Amino acid sequence: MTEVSSSSMVVCSDEDRLYTFEYAALMTGTSTITIEQFVEVGSIEPVGSMLRSREIGRIAQLQRLRQDLGLNLIGATMVLDLAQEIAQLRALLEVLRS
């Protein structure tokens, strides 16, 4: 079982939980250096020095694409961005159909 200290998470005003880079690294099996690289190239968007849970999920997805498909970071980011755009377009299409 993984133990998380209370300083690993904060709740911001819109009730979205924010987590430290250290917590994100622990949960995704990466390092804080890797996470900082993701931030530098724009693969994830921090809130100051913290991350939303969706960004932690995105880190895990990026890592899977890199390990399983051998994509570089930019390629993995493009795949996730395109998949998100397709999902948004499908949702819009469903709204327009109904």
C-alpha positions as YAML, in Angstrom:
chain: A
units: angstrom
residues:
- id: 1
  name: MET
  ca: [0.00, 0.00, 0.00]
- id: 2
  name: THR
  ca: [1.29, 3.45, -0.91]
- id: 3
  name: GLU
  ca: [1.26, 6.04, 1.81]
- id: 4
  name: VAL
  ca: [0.61, 9.65, 0.80]
- id: 5
  name: SER
  ca: [1.34, 12.53, 3.11]
- id: 6
  name: SER
  ca: [-1.14, 15.36, 3.41]
- id: 7
  name: SER
  ca: [1.44, 17.70, 1.88]
- id: 8
  name: SER
  ca: [1.19, 15.73, -1.39]
- id: 9
  name: MET
  ca: [-2.25, 17.12, -2.12]
- id: 10
  name: VAL
  ca: [-4.16, 20.38, -1.82]
- id: 11
  name: VAL
  ca: [-7.69, 21.33, -2.81]
- id: 12
  name: CYS
  ca: [-8.05, 24.54, -4.78]
- id: 13
  name: SER
  ca: [-11.06, 26.82, -4.82]
- id: 14
  name: ASP
  ca: [-12.92, 24.96, -7.56]
- id: 15
  name: GLU
  ca: [-12.73, 21.72, -5.52]
- id: 16
  name: ASP
  ca: [-10.20, 20.19, -7.91]
- id: 17
  name: ARG
  ca: [-7.45, 18.35, -6.07]
- id: 18
  name: LEU
  ca: [-3.88, 19.29, -6.85]
- id: 19
  name: TYR
  ca: [-0.92, 16.99, -6.32]
- id: 20
  name: THR
  ca: [2.84, 17.45, -6.08]
- id: 21
  name: PHE
  ca: [5.20, 16.35, -8.81]
- id: 22
  name: GLU
  ca: [6.61, 13.84, -6.32]
- id: 23
  name: TYR
  ca: [3.19, 12.26, -5.83]
- id: 24
  name: ALA
  ca: [2.60, 12.15, -9.59]
- id: 25
  name: ALA
  ca: [5.99, 10.48, -10.11]
- id: 26
  name: LEU
  ca: [5.19, 7.90, -7.45]
- id: 27
  name: MET
  ca: [1.76, 7.13, -8.91]
- id: 28
  name: THR
  ca: [3.01, 6.83, -12.49]
- id: 29
  name: GLY
  ca: [6.33, 5.12, -11.91]
- id: 30
  name: THR
  ca: [8.29, 8.03, -13.37]
- id: 31
  name: SER
  ca: [10.63, 10.60, -11.91]
- id: 32
  name: THR
  ca: [10.08, 14.25, -11.13]
- id: 33
  name: ILE
  ca: [12.70, 15.04, -13.78]
- id: 34
  name: THR
  ca: [10.57, 13.25, -16.40]
- id: 35
  name: ILE
  ca: [7.50, 15.16, -15.25]
- id: 36
  name: GLU
  ca: [9.43, 18.43, -15.49]
- id: 37
  name: GLN
  ca: [10.38, 17.49, -19.07]
- id: 38
  name: PHE
  ca: [6.69, 16.86, -19.84]
- id: 39
  name: VAL
  ca: [5.92, 20.35, -18.54]
- id: 40
  name: GLU
  ca: [8.76, 21.95, -20.52]
- id: 41
  name: VAL
  ca: [7.50, 20.59, -23.86]
- id: 42
  name: GLY
  ca: [3.84, 21.30, -23.03]
- id: 43
  name: SER
  ca: [2.70, 17.68, -22.71]
- id: 44
  name: ILE
  ca: [1.08, 18.43, -19.36]
- id: 45
  name: GLU
  ca: [-0.13, 21.67, -17.79]
- id: 46
  name: PRO
  ca: [0.70, 22.27, -14.14]
- id: 47
  name: VAL
  ca: [-1.05, 24.67, -11.80]
- id: 48
  name: GLY
  ca: [1.99, 26.41, -10.41]
- id: 49
  name: SER
  ca: [4.10, 23.57, -9.07]
- id: 50
  name: MET
  ca: [1.13, 21.20, -8.69]
- id: 51
  name: LEU
  ca: [-0.79, 18.88, -11.00]
- id: 52
  name: ARG
  ca: [-4.48, 18.05, -11.36]
- id: 53
  name: SER
  ca: [-5.46, 14.38, -11.28]
- id: 54
  name: ARG
  ca: [-6.24, 14.45, -15.02]
- id: 55
  name: GLU
  ca: [-2.63, 15.47, -15.68]
- id: 56
  name: ILE
  ca: [-1.43, 12.50, -13.63]
- id: 57
  name: GLY
  ca: [-3.60, 10.27, -15.79]
- id: 58
  name: ARG
  ca: [-2.13, 11.92, -18.88]
- id: 59
  name: ILE
  ca: [1.40, 11.21, -17.61]
- id: 60
  name: ALA
  ca: [0.49, 7.53, -17.29]
- id: 61
  name: GLN
  ca: [-0.96, 7.52, -20.82]
- id: 62
  name: LEU
  ca: [2.12, 9.23, -22.22]
- id: 63
  name: GLN
  ca: [4.37, 6.70, -20.54]
- id: 64
  name: ARG
  ca: [2.33, 3.78, -21.96]
- id: 65
  name: LEU
  ca: [2.51, 5.20, -25.48]
- id: 66
  name: ARG
  ca: [6.25, 5.73, -25.13]
- id: 67
  name: GLN
  ca: [6.94, 2.26, -23.72]
- id: 68
  name: ASP
  ca: [4.41, 0.16, -25.63]
- id: 69
  name: LEU
  ca: [4.62, 1.86, -29.03]
- id: 70
  name: GLY
  ca: [8.10, 3.33, -28.83]
- id: 71
  name: LEU
  ca: [6.86, 6.86, -29.49]
- id: 72
  name: ASN
  ca: [8.95, 9.83, -28.49]
- id: 73
  name: LEU
  ca: [7.41, 12.39, -26.13]
- id: 74
  name: ILE
  ca: [6.24, 14.74, -28.87]
- id: 75
  name: GLY
  ca: [4.66, 11.87, -30.82]
- id: 76
  name: ALA
  ca: [2.90, 10.53, -27.72]
- id: 77
  name: THR
  ca: [1.61, 14.03, -26.93]
- id: 78
  name: MET
  ca: [0.25, 14.39, -30.46]
- id: 79
  name: VAL
  ca: [-1.52, 11.02, -30.22]
- id: 80
  name: LEU
  ca: [-3.22, 12.01, -26.95]
- id: 81
  name: ASP
  ca: [-4.17, 15.44, -28.26]
- id: 82
  name: LEU
  ca: [-5.68, 13.95, -31.43]
- id: 83
  name: ALA
  ca: [-7.57, 11.31, -29.44]
- id: 84
  name: GLN
  ca: [-9.01, 14.05, -27.22]
- id: 85
  name: GLU
  ca: [-10.02, 16.11, -30.23]
- id: 86
  name: ILE
  ca: [-11.72, 13.09, -31.84]
- id: 87
  name: ALA
  ca: [-13.65, 12.44, -28.62]
- id: 88
  name: GLN
  ca: [-14.79, 16.07, -28.51]
- id: 89
  name: LEU
  ca: [-15.88, 15.98, -32.14]
- id: 90
  name: ARG
  ca: [-17.81, 12.74, -31.57]
- id: 91
  name: ALA
  ca: [-19.58, 14.30, -28.59]
- id: 92
  name: LEU
  ca: [-20.47, 17.36, -30.66]
- id: 93
  name: LEU
  ca: [-21.74, 15.14, -33.45]
- id: 94
  name: GLU
  ca: [-23.99, 13.29, -31.00]
- id: 95
  name: VAL
  ca: [-25.40, 16.60, -29.75]
- id: 96
  name: LEU
  ca: [-26.09, 17.75, -33.30]
- id: 97
  name: ARG
  ca: [-27.77, 14.45, -34.17]
- id: 98
  name: SER
  ca: [-30.20, 14.67, -31.27]
...
